Each structure stands twice: as structure tokens, then as C-alpha cells.
Amino acid sequence: MKPNKFWAWLVFALGAAYFLVPLLATFIFSLRMRRNELSFDAYVSVFSDPRFYGTFGYSLAIGAVTIVVGVLVVVPAVYFVRLRMPWLRPVMEFVTLLPLIIPALVLVYGYIRLYNSSSIIPFTSSAFGTDILLTGAYVTLALPYMYRAVDNGMRTIDIGTLTEAAQIAGANQLQIIGQIILPNILVAILSGAFLTFAIVIGEFTIASLLNRPAFGPYLVGIGTNKAYEPAALAIISFIITWGAMGMINVLGRFAPRTSARTD
């Protein structure tokens, strides 16, 4: 067993070094804004930039709306498919995988082509309409992660029994989903929400081509004329993203451990 443990730890150490060494090098570089001295001047410069707060706040707001829309779309769809139409699950699996296959560049050009200012629904003719278009694009990008998080959450509860009990008590479908199903899969929904947030914060292509003041284009734009601030922003975005990933692990401890699959 000892040789096996040695090779396992060796592989783990190599993988950790491959991941951590570039991150450490980026962090050290971000501290070298002063000549021959380590300082946090690059971070002070970033946090004193009003564009940082403007773009991050914008992405935060768009991310919140994206999460709400994603939950409103995915939860009822997964619920009805698992309860009423299990034969449709392979189709949903295929559809929700498409955003991973279709490049974001193709997706945004399709949106612009279909919803430009000269179309029947001219979303791009106003800032608010473009925000709606961007939100829809982000819902699509996050669909594979939100769908699988919600689907895995519903596998842990017996939605058939819960639905029958609620119907006997006189609840309608909206009350069943909102007051019974939703609280039982809240941890799974939050996991999908944090993944969605991480996607929205780091996305560049769609926000840039739609000309929206999002955090992703700001990260790329600041690197065109500055050296140390982009490294500081890379560390900050890493902390934000991995903070969201860490919350998923924390919430996973509160997920139900028993499975009551209905399929």
C-alpha cells in the first residue's frame, strides 16, 4: 500500500503545483507595482477605480436576474418532466447540453441577427432591451449547470408522494412547486445559482459584442494599458469565483443523503 500511496501523493502534488504555482506567480507579480518593494498598490488602484464598482455591480445585478429567471424556467420544467413526462428526459438532456457545444460567439451573433434594431423584436435598439437579451443569453449559458443541479436535487425527494399529499390537502400546482418542491431542493438550487453567478462574472464574449458594461469586458479592457492591475484583478476574480464554488461545498453538507427516485 505504501508505494501506491506515494504515487497517489506524487500525482496530487504535481497537480496542485500545476494549479497553484501560476496563481502564486500572478499574486507576487501583482505586488511588484513599486520598484524593489512589495505592496498592495495594484489592489488599491483597482478598488479606487469607479469602473470596477460599476461593472461589478452591473454583472451582480444581471447575475441575480439570470438566477431568478433560470429557477423560474428550470424548476417547473424538471418537475413536470420527472412527474408527468419521463420519456421527455433524454430530449431535455440533449437540449441542455447544447450551450456547451455551441460557442458563445455563434450564440451572440445569432441573437444580434434575430433581435437587432431592424427586426420585429428590436431588443438592441435600447439599453434595457439589450440587458434583457444579455440576461437571456446568460440563462442559456447557465442552463446545463442549473438543470443538472435541480435535477439531482429532485432525485433526492419523492416528488410523486409529495404531489399527491399536497393535492389531497387542496394545493394547486403553483403552491406545490413554490411551497413544497422548492424548499426541498433549495440546496440544489443554490448550488446552481452559485455556478450561474461564476459564469456571469467571468463571461466576456457576449457582453462585449452586445456592448454592455459588464465585469468580464472590464477585466479584459484594463489589461490593454496597465501591467499590475490586471494581475490584481485576476486574483480578485479568482477569489470571487472560488468563493462561489466553496459555498457549493458548504451547502452540499446540508443536502439530504437519502434518495427517493421516482424514475
N, C-alpha and C positions, 0 to 999 in steps of 0.2 A: 504493500500500500504506500510505503514511503516514496518510491520512485514516481508513482502515479501522482502523489500529492505535489512532489517537486515540479513535475512538468505542468501540472494544473496551475500552480502558483506562478511559474515562469510565464506561461501564456497570459495569465491575468496581469502580471506586472508589465509585460510588453504592451498589452492592450491599453492599460492605464497610462503608460508613458506616452504612447501614440496620441492619446487624447489630452493628457494634462500638460505635456511639455510645450506644445504650441500655445496653449492657453496661458501658461506661466510666462512664456516669452512675450506674448502680447501684453500681459499685465505689466511686466517690467518695462517694456518699451513705453507704455502709457505714462510711466512715472519719470521719464527722462526729458521732460519738457524744458527743465532748467539744465544748463550745461554743467556737467560733472556733479550733478546733485539729483537725488530722488525727491520727487514732490508730487502732490496731487493737483498741480496746476491745470492739467488737462481736464480733470473731472470738474474743477471749479469753473473752467471755461465752458464746459458743456452745460452745467447746471445754471450758469448765468445767461445762457442763450435763450431768449424768449421763444425761438422756433422749436427748441426741444420740448417745452411745455405745450406749445400749440399743437405740434404734430403728434405728440404722445397722447394728449387729451383727445384729439380728433380720433386717433386709432382706438383709444379706450372706449369712446362713445360708439363708434362703428362696431367695435367688437361686442359691446353689450347688446346692441340691437341685433347683431348677427346671431348671438347665442339665443336670444328670445325667439327670433324667427325660426331658427333651427329646431328648437324644442317644440314650438307650435306645429311644425311640419312633421318632424320625425316621430315624436311620441304617439300621436294618433295613428300615423301610418303603420308603425310597427305593431301597435296594439291590435288594430283591425286585421292585419295580415296574419299575425300569430293566432288570433282568436277565430276569425271567420274564413280567411283565405290562405291557409298554409301552403297551398300549391303555388302561390304567387311569390314565395320567398326566394326561389332561385332568380326570378326576374329582378327583384329588389336588390339582391346581392350583386347582380351584374350592373344594374343602373348606378348603384352607389360606389362602384369601383371605377366608373368612367372618369371622374375627376382626377384620379391617379394616373390615368392613361393619356388623357387629352392635355397637352401643355397649356399652361396659363396664358401664354401668348396667343394661341389659337382661340382660346375661350374669350379673351377680352376683345380680339378683333371681330369675333362673331357677334358679341354684344354691341360693339360700336356700329357694325354694319347693319344690325337689325334695329337698334334703338337710337340712331343718330338723329340730328335735328330735323332731317327731312323725311323721317319715317312717320308711320301712323301714330306710334307712341314715342314722341321725341324726348326721351329721358335726358339726353346730353345737351338739351337746349337751356338747362338751368342747373345751378349748383345743387339744389335739393334733389332734382331728378337724377343727377349723376351720383349723388350719395346713395339713392335707392338702388341704382344699378350696381354700385360698388358693393353694397350690402348683399344684394342677390348673388353677386359673384363669390363673395366670401362664404355665404351659406353653401354654395355649390362646392367650393374647395374643402370646406369642413365636413361635408356630408358623409364621406367614408368613415370618419372618426366618430362623429356624433351618432350615426346609425349603429355602428358596432358597439358603442358604449351603451346605448339604450337597449339594443337587442340582447346584449349579455346581461343587463340588469333585469330584463323581463324573464330571462331564463331562470332566475333565482326565485321567482314567485309564481304561484299558481293563479294566473290571470283568469282562467275559466271559473274556478271556485269563487274567487273574489267578485267576479262579474255577476255570477248567479246570486250570490248573497246580497249584493247591492241592489240588484233588480227586484229581489223579493222584498227588500226594505223600501222600494219605491223610487230608487235613484234613476235618473236618466243617464244617457251616455256621457254627456258633458260632466255631470257630477261624478260618474265612475272614474273617468280619466283624470279629472282635476283633483278630486278629494281622496281617491283610493289608490289608483295606479301610480300617479305622480309622486306622492310621498314615499311609496315603497321602493321606487327606483331613483330616489333623489341623489344618492351617492354616485350612481352610474351617470346621471345627467350632469352632475358637477364635474365628473371626470371628462366627459365630452366637452363641457364648457371651457375647462382649462386648456384642453388641446386646441379648441377653436380660438381661444384668446392668443395662444402662442403663434398660431398660423397668421392671425390678423396683424399682430405686432411686427412680424418679420417679413410680411409679403411686400414685394416691390413692383413686379411687372404690371399687375392690373391697376394698382393705384397710380403708378407713374403714367401709364398710357391714358388713363382717364383724367389725369391732371388733378389729382386730389392731394391735399396737404397731409398725407399720412406719414407715419413714423418710418416705414421702410424706405421710401424715396429720400427722406431726410438723412437716414443713415448713409445712403449711397452718395448723396449730394455733398455732404460735408467732407467726404474723403477726396474730393477733387482739388481742393485748395489748402488742405490742412494735413498735418502729419500725425500729431499725437492725439488729437481729439477723436479721430475715427477709432483708434485703438481703445480709448476710454469708453467710447460708445459700444464697441464690440463687447467689452467686459460687462457693461451695464445691461445690454440686451441679453447677454448670456445669463446673467443673474435673474433677470425677469423671466426668461423662458424656463430655466431650470427651477425657479421658484414655483412656477405653474406645474411643472412636472412633479416636483416634490409634493405639492398639495394633492396630486392624484394618489400618490403612495400613502399619504396620511389618511385620506378619505377611504382608501381601499381597505383599511383596517376595520372600518365600521360597516363594510358591506356584509350582507348576510352570507353565511357559509354553506347553507343548505340549498339544494337545487330541487325545484319542483317544476320540471319542464312539462309543457303541455303538448309538445310536438312528438 
